[in-house]
Amino acid sequence: MSEPKGSDSQAPHVPVLLAEVLDALAPLEGARILDGTFGAGGYSRALLEAGASVVALDRDPSVLPHAERLSADFPNRFKFVPGTFSNLDELADGPVDGVVLDIGVSSMQLDQAQRGFSFMQEGPLDMRMSSDGESAADLVNNLDEAELANLLFAFGEERKSRRIASAVVAARATAPISTTTQLARLIEKTIGRKPGDAHPATRSFQALRIAVNGEFDQLVGGLFASERLLAEGGRLAVVTFHSLEDRIVKRFFDPEKGAPTQSRHLPQVVLEAPRWARSGKALKASSAELARNPRSRSATLRAGVRTAAPARVMSYAGLGVPLSRGAA
């Protein structure tokens, strides 16, 4: 779960791995950067203060006050465009030198109980980053038991998904499950909780949020849109917050990692020219940042520099994207 991207005194938090992201996108003076996951504007503000111009995207209408503040502070170098980052190449309004994506839910969203993202606060079981489409309550109350179990396992890596799904189906037969704490208590009662472990609802809430917002589809779309948008030398920095996302980004930058092993007895497949040059190893939060912000413990930054090779056609093959809900 990411921190909201807010670095000014009026925004509540500093984004994770901020110094590392700025370094990955450098040089910034005079550059044009697309912030594909604007949030509270922390990355955008830091990029602007470093001398860049910024085009920022977000599908969450609640970020508009933060965008208006940056527009007032940097009227000639900041532009906000409502939309999803899977379409960032169409929304960029011209070439850019770099793209930053901070994947996942923000602390700003977690801290608003009415958004329904957090199992720690009473709120409607919603989880939508925009106001469109199915809510988490729709999925919990309408999916059949097998579909729900598959969703929790594929998107949340929840090993006890079948027990949870069975308990949910039994409970909703009496009354719909409509609040965050109602679902969290049911999961805790069903699978128990050991002292010192994460809350037992953590993985299930992650799975529902990913499904509600189509996060894996958005991530894959955003990666390939960045590849189409960026010319040779352009830089892409992606911050993820769990292993499923990080695996997708790792294999996107280095497709050979996800390719099947070639047998020496068969004709060898000629690999295509790489679209990305490596930009150092994956980075994690420093001990100092962890002390300031415990939520940064799960953050991973991967970055790459665009080569001259033509952009690929978007494909899920080899990226390790989990099967969609309902799949066997």
C-alpha positions as CSV (number, residue, x, y, z in Angstrom):
1,M,0.0,0.0,0.0
2,S,1.5,3.3,-1.1
3,E,1.7,6.5,0.8
4,P,-0.1,9.4,-0.7
5,K,2.1,11.5,-2.9
6,G,2.2,14.6,-0.8
7,S,5.4,16.4,0.2
8,D,4.2,19.9,1.0
9,S,2.9,21.1,4.4
10,Q,-0.7,20.9,3.3
11,A,-0.4,17.2,2.3
12,P,-0.4,14.6,5.0
13,H,2.5,12.3,3.9
14,V,5.7,12.0,1.9
15,P,5.7,9.5,-0.9
16,V,7.9,6.4,-0.5
17,L,11.3,6.1,-2.1
18,L,11.1,9.7,-3.2
19,A,14.8,10.4,-3.5
20,E,15.3,7.1,-5.3
21,V,12.5,7.9,-7.8
22,L,14.0,11.4,-8.5
23,D,17.4,9.9,-9.1
24,A,15.9,7.2,-11.5
25,L,14.3,10.0,-13.6
26,A,17.3,12.4,-13.5
27,P,18.3,14.7,-15.1
28,L,15.1,16.7,-14.2
29,E,15.9,20.3,-15.0
30,G,13.9,21.2,-18.1
31,A,12.5,17.7,-18.4
32,R,8.8,16.8,-19.0
33,I,7.6,14.1,-16.7
34,L,4.3,12.2,-16.6
35,D,3.1,11.3,-13.1
36,G,0.7,8.5,-13.8
37,T,-0.6,8.1,-10.3
38,F,-0.9,11.6,-8.9
39,G,-2.6,11.0,-5.5
40,A,-1.8,13.9,-3.2
41,G,0.9,15.2,-5.5
42,G,4.1,14.5,-3.6
43,Y,6.0,13.1,-6.6
44,S,4.7,15.8,-8.8
45,R,5.7,18.6,-6.4
46,A,9.2,17.2,-5.9
47,L,9.6,16.9,-9.7
48,L,8.5,20.5,-10.2
49,E,10.8,21.7,-7.4
50,A,13.6,19.9,-9.2
51,G,12.9,22.0,-12.3
52,A,10.8,19.6,-14.4
53,S,7.4,20.2,-16.0
54,V,4.7,17.7,-15.0
55,V,1.6,16.2,-16.5
56,A,-0.3,14.3,-13.8
57,L,-3.0,11.7,-14.2
58,D,-5.4,10.2,-11.6
59,R,-8.9,8.5,-11.8
60,D,-9.8,9.4,-8.2
61,P,-11.8,12.6,-8.2
62,S,-10.9,13.3,-4.5
63,V,-7.3,14.4,-5.6
64,L,-8.6,17.5,-7.4
65,P,-7.8,19.9,-4.4
66,H,-4.2,18.8,-4.5
67,A,-4.0,19.3,-8.3
68,E,-5.5,22.7,-7.9
69,R,-2.9,23.7,-5.4
70,L,-0.1,22.6,-7.6
71,S,-1.7,24.4,-10.6
72,A,-1.6,27.6,-8.5
73,D,2.0,27.1,-7.4
74,F,3.3,26.1,-10.8
75,P,0.9,27.5,-13.3
76,N,3.2,27.2,-16.3
77,R,4.7,23.8,-15.6
78,F,1.9,21.7,-14.2
79,K,-1.1,20.1,-15.8
80,F,-3.6,17.7,-14.4
81,V,-5.6,15.3,-16.6
82,P,-8.3,13.1,-15.1
83,G,-7.9,9.5,-16.4
84,T,-6.3,6.1,-15.9
85,F,-2.6,5.5,-16.5
86,S,-3.3,2.5,-18.7
87,N,-4.1,5.2,-21.3
88,L,-1.2,7.5,-20.4
89,D,0.2,7.6,-24.0
90,E,-3.1,9.0,-25.2
91,L,-3.4,11.5,-22.3
92,A,0.2,12.8,-22.2
93,D,-0.5,15.6,-24.8
94,G,3.0,15.4,-26.4
95,P,6.3,13.7,-25.8
96,V,7.7,13.2,-22.3
97,D,11.2,12.4,-20.9
98,G,10.1,10.2,-18.1
99,V,7.1,8.4,-16.4
100,V,6.6,7.6,-12.8
101,L,4.0,5.1,-11.5
102,D,3.2,4.4,-7.9
103,I,1.0,1.4,-7.9
104,G,-1.8,0.5,-5.4
105,V,-3.9,2.2,-2.8
106,S,-2.7,5.3,-1.0
107,S,-2.7,6.1,2.7
108,M,-5.0,9.0,1.8
109,Q,-7.6,6.5,0.6
110,L,-6.9,4.1,3.5
111,D,-7.5,6.9,6.0
112,Q,-10.9,7.8,4.6
113,A,-13.2,5.3,6.2
114,Q,-16.0,6.1,3.8
115,R,-13.9,4.8,0.9
116,G,-14.0,1.2,2.3
117,F,-10.4,0.3,1.7
118,S,-9.4,-0.4,5.3
119,F,-10.4,-3.3,7.5
120,M,-9.3,-1.2,10.5
121,Q,-12.1,1.3,10.2
122,E,-15.9,0.9,9.9
123,G,-17.1,1.9,6.4
124,P,-19.0,0.8,3.4
125,L,-17.4,-2.2,1.6
126,D,-16.6,-0.1,-1.5
127,M,-12.9,0.1,-2.4
128,R,-13.5,1.8,-5.8
129,M,-10.8,4.3,-6.7
130,S,-13.4,6.0,-8.9
131,S,-17.2,5.9,-8.5
132,D,-17.7,3.5,-11.4
133,G,-18.3,-0.2,-11.7
134,E,-18.7,-3.0,-9.1
135,S,-17.9,-2.4,-5.5
136,A,-16.2,-4.9,-3.2
137,A,-19.7,-5.5,-1.6
138,D,-21.0,-6.5,-5.0
139,L,-18.3,-9.1,-5.4
140,V,-18.6,-10.4,-1.9
141,N,-22.4,-10.8,-2.1
142,N,-22.8,-11.9,-5.7
143,L,-19.9,-14.1,-6.7
144,D,-20.5,-17.8,-6.3
145,E,-18.3,-19.7,-3.8
146,A,-15.8,-21.0,-6.3
147,E,-15.4,-17.7,-8.0
148,L,-14.8,-15.9,-4.7
149,A,-12.3,-18.5,-3.5
150,N,-10.4,-18.2,-6.8
151,L,-10.3,-14.4,-6.6
152,L,-8.9,-14.4,-3.1
153,F,-6.3,-17.0,-4.0
154,A,-5.2,-15.5,-7.3
155,F,-5.2,-11.8,-6.4
156,G,-4.4,-12.0,-2.7
157,E,-2.3,-15.2,-2.4
158,E,-4.7,-16.2,0.4
159,R,-4.1,-19.9,1.1
160,K,-7.3,-20.2,3.1
161,S,-9.4,-18.8,0.4
162,R,-11.9,-21.7,0.2
163,R,-12.6,-21.5,3.9
164,I,-13.2,-17.8,3.7
165,A,-15.4,-18.1,0.7
166,S,-17.5,-20.8,2.3
167,A,-18.0,-18.6,5.4
168,V,-18.9,-15.6,3.3
169,V,-21.5,-17.5,1.4
170,A,-23.0,-18.9,4.6
171,A,-23.1,-15.5,6.3
172,R,-24.6,-13.6,3.3
173,A,-27.5,-16.1,3.2
174,T,-28.8,-14.4,6.3
175,A,-28.0,-10.8,5.4
176,P,-25.7,-9.0,2.9
177,I,-22.1,-8.2,4.0
178,S,-22.0,-4.5,3.6
179,T,-19.2,-3.0,5.8
180,T,-15.5,-3.4,6.1
181,T,-15.5,-4.4,9.7
182,Q,-18.2,-6.9,9.2
183,L,-16.1,-8.7,6.5
184,A,-12.9,-8.4,8.6
185,R,-14.5,-9.9,11.7
186,L,-15.9,-12.8,9.6
187,I,-12.5,-13.6,8.1
188,E,-10.8,-13.4,11.5
189,K,-13.4,-15.7,13.1
190,T,-13.1,-18.1,10.2
191,I,-9.3,-18.5,10.0
192,G,-8.1,-17.2,13.3
193,R,-5.3,-14.9,14.2
194,K,-1.9,-15.6,15.7
195,P,-0.1,-13.0,17.9
196,G,2.3,-10.9,15.9
197,D,0.8,-11.9,12.5
198,A,-0.7,-9.4,10.1
199,H,-4.5,-9.1,10.3
200,P,-6.1,-12.2,8.7
201,A,-8.2,-10.0,6.4
202,T,-5.1,-8.3,4.8
203,R,-4.8,-10.6,1.8
204,S,-8.6,-10.8,1.2
205,F,-8.9,-7.1,1.2
206,Q,-6.0,-6.8,-1.2
207,A,-7.6,-9.3,-3.6
208,L,-10.9,-7.5,-3.6
209,R,-9.4,-4.1,-4.1
210,I,-7.3,-5.4,-7.0
211,A,-10.4,-7.0,-8.6
212,V,-12.6,-4.0,-8.1
213,N,-10.1,-1.6,-9.7
214,G,-8.7,-3.9,-12.4
215,E,-5.3,-3.1,-11.0
216,F,-3.3,-5.8,-12.8
217,D,-4.9,-4.8,-16.1
218,Q,-4.1,-1.1,-15.3
219,L,-0.5,-2.0,-14.5
220,V,0.1,-4.0,-17.7
221,G,-1.6,-1.3,-19.7
222,G,0.4,1.5,-18.1
223,L,3.7,-0.3,-18.7
224,F,3.1,-0.9,-22.4
225,A,1.7,2.7,-22.8
226,S,4.9,4.0,-21.3
227,E,6.9,1.9,-23.7
228,R,4.9,3.4,-26.6
229,L,5.2,7.0,-25.3
230,L,8.9,7.2,-24.3
231,A,11.5,7.7,-27.0
232,E,15.1,6.4,-26.8
233,G,16.6,7.6,-23.5
234,G,13.3,8.1,-21.8
235,R,13.0,6.8,-18.2
236,L,10.4,4.8,-16.4
237,A,10.2,4.4,-12.6
238,V,7.6,2.1,-11.1
239,V,7.0,1.7,-7.4
240,T,5.1,-1.5,-6.3
241,F,3.9,-2.7,-3.0
242,H,3.5,-6.5,-3.2
243,S,5.2,-9.4,-4.9
244,L,2.6,-10.0,-7.6
245,E,3.0,-6.4,-8.9
246,D,6.8,-6.5,-8.6
247,R,6.9,-9.8,-10.6
248,I,5.0,-8.2,-13.5
249,V,7.2,-5.1,-13.6
250,K,10.4,-7.2,-13.4
251,R,9.4,-9.4,-16.3
252,F,8.2,-6.4,-18.3
253,F,11.6,-4.8,-18.1
254,D,13.4,-8.1,-18.7
255,P,11.2,-10.5,-20.7
256,E,13.9,-13.2,-20.7
257,K,13.1,-13.7,-17.0
258,G,9.6,-14.9,-17.8
259,A,10.5,-16.8,-21.0
260,P,10.5,-20.7,-21.0
261,T,13.9,-22.3,-20.9
262,Q,15.1,-23.3,-24.4
263,S,16.2,-26.8,-25.0
264,R,19.6,-27.2,-26.5
265,H,18.3,-30.0,-28.7
266,L,15.8,-27.7,-30.5
267,P,16.4,-24.7,-32.9
268,Q,17.3,-21.7,-30.8
269,V,14.8,-18.8,-30.7
270,V,16.3,-15.5,-31.7
271,L,15.5,-13.0,-29.0
272,E,14.3,-9.6,-30.0
273,A,16.2,-6.4,-29.3
274,P,15.6,-5.2,-25.7
275,R,13.2,-2.3,-25.3
276,W,14.7,-1.3,-21.9
277,A,18.2,-0.9,-20.6
278,R,18.6,-1.7,-16.9
279,S,18.8,1.2,-14.6
280,G,20.4,-0.5,-11.6
281,K,18.9,-3.1,-9.3
282,A,15.5,-3.1,-7.6
283,L,15.5,-0.7,-4.6
284,K,13.9,-0.9,-1.2
285,A,13.3,1.7,1.5
286,S,16.3,2.6,3.6
287,S,16.4,2.0,7.3
288,A,15.9,5.7,7.9
289,E,12.8,5.7,5.7
290,L,11.5,2.6,7.4
291,A,11.8,4.3,10.8
292,R,9.9,7.4,9.5
293,N,7.3,5.4,7.6
294,P,6.7,1.7,8.4
295,R,4.3,1.4,5.5
296,S,7.3,1.8,3.1
297,R,8.6,-1.7,4.1
298,S,6.8,-3.4,1.2
299,A,7.8,-0.8,-1.5
300,T,10.0,-1.8,-4.4
301,L,11.3,0.5,-7.1
302,R,12.3,-0.8,-10.5
303,A,13.4,1.5,-13.3
304,G,14.5,1.3,-16.9
305,V,15.8,3.5,-19.7
306,R,14.1,3.2,-23.1
307,T,16.2,1.9,-26.0
308,A,15.7,2.5,-29.7
309,A,13.9,-0.8,-30.3
310,P,10.2,-0.3,-31.5
311,A,7.5,-0.7,-28.8
312,R,5.9,-4.1,-28.5
313,V,2.3,-5.0,-29.0
314,M,0.7,-5.2,-25.5
315,S,0.7,-8.8,-24.2
316,Y,0.3,-10.6,-20.9
317,A,2.4,-13.5,-22.0
318,G,5.4,-14.1,-19.7
319,L,4.5,-11.4,-17.2
320,G,3.1,-13.7,-14.5
321,V,-0.2,-11.9,-14.3
322,P,-2.6,-13.9,-12.0
323,L,-5.7,-15.4,-13.7
324,S,-8.8,-13.2,-13.5
325,R,-11.6,-14.0,-11.1
326,G,-13.6,-17.1,-11.7
327,A,-10.8,-18.8,-13.6
328,A,-10.0,-22.4,-12.6
